[in-house]
Amino acid sequence: MNLAALPSPATSVWYLGPVPLRAYALCIIAGIIVAILLTRRRIRAAGGDPDVVADIATWAVPFGILGGRVYHVATSPELYFAPGREPIRALYLWEGGLGIWGAVALGAVGAWIGCRRNGVRLTDFADAVAPGLVLAQAIGRWGNYFNQELYGGPTTLPWALEIDPAHRPAATPDIGLYHPTFLYESLWNVGAALVLLWAGKRFALRNGRLFALYVVLYTAGRGWIEMMRVDQANHILGLRLNVWTSVILFVAALAFLLVARRRGQGEPAAPNSSTAART
């Protein structure tokens, strides 16, 4: 027995009368709230109207949740549509399973709609929301902790995560301690948020450059953490699909930053700009 191990929660759902309160959903909601509050503060500090954040979020959030679920189901269809599986469970968001890049892609569509309705440039909003977005991901990862999912391989390190027998991999049913990859990613994302806040003040990162830096930082961490995980995943050329996604997006975002730098993009926005966002 490892006395220093991180215990898993005994439950992931509580009941308020007949209403279930699911930890996964609460973590996602908490992350969204933090992202909205931080983005409001950044836009207010830049002289913009912070109220536009809530308006844009009413479009971006539902689009993002839908996109995240579609990405997850599309990249792991065997979890829901293989023989013996229950396709209806593809709708069970509370059981976990939101692909971040589907959430970002479709969430960006919702944000674009909200930005157009409020007269805000999408790139300005993307730069403003970047630190809050990765901080929301850090909070959301704790939903995986409550669900006892997305952990790494067996380990005896002091910070090992205890996994109940019902949630252990079929290959290691007698091993109870695993790498807490949810924690690794959460801490990495908090660090990325701090770097983004610092870089936004230190450098004039505008026109989508701060958001591109978010992609670089997040994918750099997600790549190596993803390779530690032991949950089911589709592979291409020996690597998990999300590792390839991270590599491709890392290269694309880094290339964007380099090209933008050569072209001299990212100059400070006009101090009285209504759409400015302090980054």
N, C-alpha and C positions, 0 to 999 in steps of 0.2 A: 504493500500500500504506500502510495506517495502522499505524505502528509501535506506537501506544499501544492498539490494539484488544484486546478481551478474546477470546482464542482459545477455540473450542469444544473439548471433550474429543474425543480420537481414538476413544474407545469408551465405551459405556454399560453394558458387561457384562464381567465377568471370570469366570474359571472356577477353581473349587477342585476339581480333578479333573474329574469329570463334572457337578458341581453349578454352575449359573450363578449368579453374584452380580450382580444388576442394580442399577445406581445409583439408579434411580427408587424401587425397593422399599427400598433401604437408607436413602434420605433420608426416606421416609415412616416407617420404623421408628425412625430416630433422632429424628424429631420427636415421635413418640408417647412414647418413653422420656423425653425432656426434659419433655414436658407432665406425665407421671406424677410425675416427681421434683419438679418445681416445685410441683405441686398437693399432694403429700405434705408438703412443707415448709410450705406455707401453712396447711394444716389442722393440722399439729402445732403451729405457732406460735400458733394460735387455741385450743389446748387440746383439739382433737378427736383422733380416732383415725386416724392416717395410713394404716393398713392397709386402710381401706375403699376407698381410691383404686384399688388393684390389683383388688379385687373388682368395683368398679363398671366399671373399664376392661375387664374380661373380657367384659362385655356391650356397653359403648358402642363399643369399637373395631371389632369385626366388624360390628355394625349400621351404624356410620358408614362403613366401607369399602364395604359393600353399597349403602348409600344414595347415596354419592358416585358409584359406578359407574352406578347406575340413573339418576340425574339426568343424568349426562353422556350416556349412550346415548339417553335419552328426549328430550333437547334437541338432539341432533345425530344423529338416526337415519339420515340419508343417508350417514354415514361407514361404516355397517355393513350397511344393508339396501337401498341403492340398487342398481340393476342393475350387475353387474360387481364388486360388493363382496363381502366374505366375512363373513357374519353371525357366524361363530365367533370373529372377532377382537373382538367385544364382550366376550368373556371375558378378553382379554389385558390384564390390569391393568398389566403391566410396560411396556407401550407408552405409558403415560400416559392421562390422562382420568379424573379424579375431581372431580366437581362439589362444591364446598365446601358449598353449601346443602343438597344431598341428604345429604351426610355429617353435617351438623349436625342436620338434621331427623330422620333415622333413628337417628343416634347418640344423640339426646336420648331416643328411645324406649328404646334399650338402657340408657342411663344411668338412666332412670326405673325400669326393672326392677331394676337393680343397687341403686339408692337404696332402693327398697321392701324389698329383701331385707336391707339393712343398717340400716334405720331412719333414713335420712338424708333430709332435705328436698331435693327436686330443685333448688329455687332456691338453697339454700345451696351445693350442689355446683356449680351453674352459675357462681355468683360466684367460687368458689374456683378453678375450672378455666379461667376466661376468659383470664388472662394466659398460661398454659401453652398454651392452644389456639391463640392467634394466634402464639405463638412456634413452635409445631409447624408452622404453615402457612409461616412464614418459612423453616424448614429444608426442608420438603417441596418448596418452589418450586425448590430446586436440582436436584431430579430432572428438571425441565423443561430445565434447562441441559444436563444430560448427554444428554438425548434430542434436543436442538436443536429445541425446539418452543416455541410460545407467545411469540414475540418480536414486536417492533413493526416499524414501517416503516423504510425505509433511512435511514441517518444517517452523517455523517462526524465525529461527536463523538469525543473521545479515548477514551471508554468504550464505543464501539460494539462489538457482538458479532459475531464472525466466524461465519458459517454456511456449512457445506459445501454444494457444489452440489446434492447429493442431497436436501437438506432445505430448499432455498430455494423461495419461492413461484413458481408457474408464470409469474406476470406479471413477475417480475424475476429471471430465471435468471442474469443476468450481474452482479448486484449481490451483494457478499459481506458487507456491513456493515449491521447492523440495531440498532434500539434493544433493549437487554437488559431487556425488561419483566419477566422473571422476577426480575431483580436489583432493579428499582424496587419491585416488590411485596414482595420479601423484606425490603428495608430499611424500607419503610413498616410492615410487620408487626412488626419489631423495635422500631420507634419506638412503635407502638401498645401493645406489651407493656409498655414502660417507662412510658407514660402510665397504663395500667391499674394497674400496681403503685403508682405515685405517688398516683393518684386514690383507690385503695382505702384507702390509709393516711391521706390528707388528708381525705377525706369518708367519712361513714358510709353507704356504698353497699351495701345489703342487699336481700333479697327480689327478686333478679333484676336489680337496677339496674346492677351492675357488668357483668353479661353483656350487658345492653342497651347499655351504653357501648362494649363490644367490638364489637357489631354496627354502631353508629354509626361508630366509627373505621375498622373494616375496610371497610365499604361506601363510605365517603368516598374511600378510596384506590383500592379496586377499580374504582370507577366510571370515574375518569379514566385509570387504567392500561389498563382493558379497551378503551377507545376508541382506544388506541394500537396495539393488536394487529392483525396482518394474517392470522392463521390463519382458517380457515373457521368461520363462525358464522351462525346464523339471525338475521334482523333483523325487528324490528317497528317500523313507522313510521320507518324509517331508522336505528334504533339497535340494537346487538347485544342479544340476549336477556338476557345477563348484566348489561348496563348497566341495563336495566329492573328486573331483580331487585334490583340494588344500590339503585336509587332507591326502590323500594317498601319494602325492608327498612330503609333509612336513615330514611325518614319514619315508619315504624311504630315503630322503636326509639326515635327521638327523641320521638315522641308519648308513648310509655310512660314515658320519663324525666320528661317534663314533668308528666304526670298523677300519677305516683308522688311527685314533689316536692310537688305541691299537697296531696296526701293525707298528707304527712308520713311516707312510708315511708322505709326505709333506716336506721332507728335502730340503734345498735350492738347486736349480739347479746349475750346474757348471757355473762359471762366464763367460766362453768363449763358452758356448753352443749356437749354431746357432738357436736353437728353443726355447731358454729361453724366458720367458715372466715375466716381473716384476709384481708380484701380491702382 
